[in-house]
Amino acid sequence: PMTYSLNEISSLMLKAARGSGLPMGLAEDCAAAGTWLICHGQDGAAAVWEGLVSGGVIWKGPTLLDQVIARGIDNPQTVQIMDAPLLFLGMAGVVSAQTGTQIRIEFLNGCHAVLDPDGMTVTGVLSGGGDAVVTMVRGSGAPPGIHPPRITRVDISPALIRSLTERAALTYVPATAESRQRGAGAGLTDND
């Protein structure tokens, strides 16, 4: 594996999400979830890639978590997580950090996750998707806000970097005379 800065990987996850056709807000949510996972010892880049390939949780996750927030404290909500459950946990982790609450997720397959601004605990096997009961609990002991990352360097496999980079490249404009005529780059003259 190659070692990259956390900032490089966060930026690459955002670009790959945009290259997958996500609107900027969802791409930012996706990259933030991946970054949160990395900062808490998980393979966030692989979780983001799984989400980009499968597509469901990236579109549904933020909405499901908005519904949990709207229901308020101690009001469980059953949600359908169809794919990429680790990415959903990352999304929930970001919400936990932003709200200063603890979020508990009980998957019907027996896996349980507890997320708070300081980290996450998972018991059981996190696999596939399916129904889950999500509950927001008041106060985790940590103040709201994104806490400084514990990790600044990340080891990523060359294959995963290649996949994310190829997806990110879909956002690039080709360097041709035609693209410059249409306004890309500095145009036909660069007199800076």
SEDOKE-736610 format. One record per residue (C-alpha): z, y, x. Coordinates in steps of 0.2 Angstrom, whole numbers, plus 5000, padded with zeros to 4 digits. Last residue first. Layout:
@c3 = Z	c2 = Y	c1 = X
...
# end
This chain:
@c3 = 4914	c2 = 5185	c1 = 4993
@c3 = 4895	c2 = 5185	c1 = 4991
@c3 = 4892	c2 = 5168	c1 = 4984
@c3 = 4875	c2 = 5168	c1 = 4975
@c3 = 4868	c2 = 5154	c1 = 4964
@c3 = 4885	c2 = 5152	c1 = 4955
@c3 = 4902	c2 = 5152	c1 = 4963
@c3 = 4906	c2 = 5135	c1 = 4956
@c3 = 4899	c2 = 5129	c1 = 4939
@c3 = 4891	c2 = 5143	c1 = 4928
@c3 = 4876	c2 = 5135	c1 = 4921
@c3 = 4865	c2 = 5140	c1 = 4935
@c3 = 4877	c2 = 5131	c1 = 4947
@c3 = 4876	c2 = 5115	c1 = 4937
@c3 = 4857	c2 = 5116	c1 = 4938
@c3 = 4857	c2 = 5119	c1 = 4957
@c3 = 4868	c2 = 5103	c1 = 4959
@c3 = 4886	c2 = 5100	c1 = 4964
@c3 = 4891	c2 = 5088	c1 = 4950
@c3 = 4905	c2 = 5094	c1 = 4939
@c3 = 4921	c2 = 5084	c1 = 4941
@c3 = 4931	c2 = 5078	c1 = 4926
@c3 = 4924	c2 = 5060	c1 = 4928
@c3 = 4931	c2 = 5060	c1 = 4945
@c3 = 4949	c2 = 5057	c1 = 4938
@c3 = 4944	c2 = 5040	c1 = 4932
@c3 = 4937	c2 = 5035	c1 = 4949
@c3 = 4953	c2 = 5042	c1 = 4957
@c3 = 4964	c2 = 5032	c1 = 4945
@c3 = 4955	c2 = 5016	c1 = 4949
@c3 = 4954	c2 = 5019	c1 = 4968
@c3 = 4973	c2 = 5023	c1 = 4968
@c3 = 4976	c2 = 5007	c1 = 4959
@c3 = 4966	c2 = 4997	c1 = 4970
@c3 = 4973	c2 = 5005	c1 = 4986
@c3 = 4991	c2 = 5000	c1 = 4980
@c3 = 5003	c2 = 5014	c1 = 4978
@c3 = 5019	c2 = 5018	c1 = 4989
@c3 = 5027	c2 = 5034	c1 = 4983
@c3 = 5035	c2 = 5048	c1 = 4993
@c3 = 5047	c2 = 5061	c1 = 4985
@c3 = 5059	c2 = 5051	c1 = 4976
@c3 = 5075	c2 = 5057	c1 = 4968
@c3 = 5066	c2 = 5069	c1 = 4958
@c3 = 5075	c2 = 5085	c1 = 4953
@c3 = 5082	c2 = 5085	c1 = 4935
@c3 = 5071	c2 = 5089	c1 = 4921
@c3 = 5082	c2 = 5099	c1 = 4909
@c3 = 5096	c2 = 5095	c1 = 4897
@c3 = 5113	c2 = 5093	c1 = 4905
@c3 = 5119	c2 = 5075	c1 = 4909
@c3 = 5134	c2 = 5067	c1 = 4899
@c3 = 5122	c2 = 5058	c1 = 4888
@c3 = 5125	c2 = 5069	c1 = 4873
@c3 = 5120	c2 = 5064	c1 = 4855
@c3 = 5111	c2 = 5048	c1 = 4852
@c3 = 5093	c2 = 5046	c1 = 4848
@c3 = 5088	c2 = 5030	c1 = 4841
@c3 = 5072	c2 = 5020	c1 = 4842
@c3 = 5069	c2 = 5003	c1 = 4834
@c3 = 5055	c2 = 4994	c1 = 4841
@c3 = 5040	c2 = 4985	c1 = 4833
@c3 = 5027	c2 = 4977	c1 = 4844
@c3 = 5022	c2 = 4979	c1 = 4862
@c3 = 5018	c2 = 4967	c1 = 4876
@c3 = 5032	c2 = 4964	c1 = 4889
@c3 = 5049	c2 = 4971	c1 = 4894
@c3 = 5059	c2 = 4956	c1 = 4897
@c3 = 5078	c2 = 4958	c1 = 4893
@c3 = 5090	c2 = 4972	c1 = 4898
@c3 = 5083	c2 = 4989	c1 = 4903
@c3 = 5093	c2 = 5003	c1 = 4910
@c3 = 5086	c2 = 5020	c1 = 4912
@c3 = 5089	c2 = 5036	c1 = 4922
@c3 = 5099	c2 = 5052	c1 = 4924
@c3 = 5092	c2 = 5061	c1 = 4909
@c3 = 5096	c2 = 5047	c1 = 4898
@c3 = 5086	c2 = 5031	c1 = 4893
@c3 = 5094	c2 = 5015	c1 = 4886
@c3 = 5082	c2 = 5000	c1 = 4884
@c3 = 5084	c2 = 4984	c1 = 4875
@c3 = 5073	c2 = 4968	c1 = 4875
@c3 = 5076	c2 = 4956	c1 = 4861
@c3 = 5058	c2 = 4953	c1 = 4855
@c3 = 5061	c2 = 4966	c1 = 4841
@c3 = 5062	c2 = 4979	c1 = 4854
@c3 = 5078	c2 = 4990	c1 = 4854
@c3 = 5076	c2 = 5007	c1 = 4861
@c3 = 5090	c2 = 5019	c1 = 4864
@c3 = 5088	c2 = 5037	c1 = 4868
@c3 = 5102	c2 = 5047	c1 = 4876
@c3 = 5102	c2 = 5066	c1 = 4873
@c3 = 5100	c2 = 5081	c1 = 4885
@c3 = 5085	c2 = 5087	c1 = 4875
@c3 = 5072	c2 = 5088	c1 = 4889
@c3 = 5079	c2 = 5074	c1 = 4900
@c3 = 5079	c2 = 5062	c1 = 4885
@c3 = 5061	c2 = 5068	c1 = 4880
@c3 = 5055	c2 = 5064	c1 = 4897
@c3 = 5064	c2 = 5047	c1 = 4897
@c3 = 5056	c2 = 5043	c1 = 4880
@c3 = 5039	c2 = 5046	c1 = 4888
@c3 = 5043	c2 = 5035	c1 = 4902
@c3 = 5049	c2 = 5022	c1 = 4890
@c3 = 5032	c2 = 5023	c1 = 4881
@c3 = 5024	c2 = 5021	c1 = 4898
@c3 = 5034	c2 = 5005	c1 = 4900
@c3 = 5029	c2 = 4999	c1 = 4883
@c3 = 5010	c2 = 4999	c1 = 4887
@c3 = 5003	c2 = 4993	c1 = 4871
@c3 = 5006	c2 = 4992	c1 = 4852
@c3 = 5022	c2 = 5001	c1 = 4850
@c3 = 5025	c2 = 5002	c1 = 4832
@c3 = 5041	c2 = 5012	c1 = 4827
@c3 = 5056	c2 = 5009	c1 = 4818
@c3 = 5068	c2 = 5024	c1 = 4816
@c3 = 5086	c2 = 5025	c1 = 4819
@c3 = 5096	c2 = 5040	c1 = 4813
@c3 = 5110	c2 = 5043	c1 = 4825
@c3 = 5105	c2 = 5061	c1 = 4830
@c3 = 5090	c2 = 5069	c1 = 4822
@c3 = 5076	c2 = 5062	c1 = 4811
@c3 = 5065	c2 = 5076	c1 = 4819
@c3 = 5068	c2 = 5070	c1 = 4836
@c3 = 5063	c2 = 5052	c1 = 4831
@c3 = 5047	c2 = 5059	c1 = 4823
@c3 = 5043	c2 = 5069	c1 = 4839
@c3 = 5045	c2 = 5053	c1 = 4848
@c3 = 5033	c2 = 5044	c1 = 4837
@c3 = 5020	c2 = 5058	c1 = 4839
@c3 = 5022	c2 = 5058	c1 = 4858
@c3 = 5019	c2 = 5039	c1 = 4859
@c3 = 5005	c2 = 5038	c1 = 4847
@c3 = 4990	c2 = 5044	c1 = 4857
@c3 = 4996	c2 = 5038	c1 = 4874
@c3 = 5003	c2 = 5022	c1 = 4866
@c3 = 4986	c2 = 5016	c1 = 4860
@c3 = 4974	c2 = 5019	c1 = 4874
@c3 = 4973	c2 = 5002	c1 = 4882
@c3 = 4965	c2 = 5007	c1 = 4898
@c3 = 4974	c2 = 5024	c1 = 4900
@c3 = 4991	c2 = 5016	c1 = 4895
@c3 = 4989	c2 = 5002	c1 = 4908
@c3 = 4984	c2 = 5016	c1 = 4921
@c3 = 4999	c2 = 5026	c1 = 4916
@c3 = 5011	c2 = 5011	c1 = 4918
@c3 = 5003	c2 = 5007	c1 = 4935
@c3 = 5006	c2 = 5025	c1 = 4941
@c3 = 5024	c2 = 5024	c1 = 4934
@c3 = 5029	c2 = 5009	c1 = 4944
@c3 = 5048	c2 = 5011	c1 = 4941
@c3 = 5062	c2 = 5017	c1 = 4952
@c3 = 5068	c2 = 5032	c1 = 4941
@c3 = 5057	c2 = 5045	c1 = 4950
@c3 = 5042	c2 = 5034	c1 = 4947
@c3 = 5046	c2 = 5032	c1 = 4929
@c3 = 5048	c2 = 5051	c1 = 4927
@c3 = 5031	c2 = 5054	c1 = 4936
@c3 = 5022	c2 = 5042	c1 = 4924
@c3 = 5030	c2 = 5050	c1 = 4909
@c3 = 5025	c2 = 5067	c1 = 4915
@c3 = 5007	c2 = 5061	c1 = 4919
@c3 = 5006	c2 = 5055	c1 = 4901
@c3 = 5013	c2 = 5070	c1 = 4893
@c3 = 5002	c2 = 5081	c1 = 4903
@c3 = 4987	c2 = 5071	c1 = 4898
@c3 = 4993	c2 = 5073	c1 = 4880
@c3 = 4993	c2 = 5092	c1 = 4881
@c3 = 4977	c2 = 5093	c1 = 4891
@c3 = 4967	c2 = 5083	c1 = 4878
@c3 = 4963	c2 = 5065	c1 = 4883
@c3 = 4946	c2 = 5060	c1 = 4888
@c3 = 4949	c2 = 5047	c1 = 4901
@c3 = 4945	c2 = 5060	c1 = 4915
@c3 = 4959	c2 = 5070	c1 = 4908
@c3 = 4971	c2 = 5056	c1 = 4910
@c3 = 4964	c2 = 5052	c1 = 4927
@c3 = 4967	c2 = 5071	c1 = 4932
@c3 = 4985	c2 = 5070	c1 = 4926
@c3 = 4989	c2 = 5054	c1 = 4935
@c3 = 4981	c2 = 5061	c1 = 4951
@c3 = 4992	c2 = 5077	c1 = 4950
@c3 = 5008	c2 = 5066	c1 = 4948
@c3 = 5002	c2 = 5055	c1 = 4962
@c3 = 4999	c2 = 5070	c1 = 4974
@c3 = 5016	c2 = 5078	c1 = 4969
@c3 = 5025	c2 = 5062	c1 = 4972
@c3 = 5018	c2 = 5062	c1 = 4990
@c3 = 5008	c2 = 5047	c1 = 4994
@c3 = 5011	c2 = 5031	c1 = 5004
@c3 = 4997	c2 = 5018	c1 = 5005
@c3 = 5000	c2 = 5000	c1 = 5000
# end
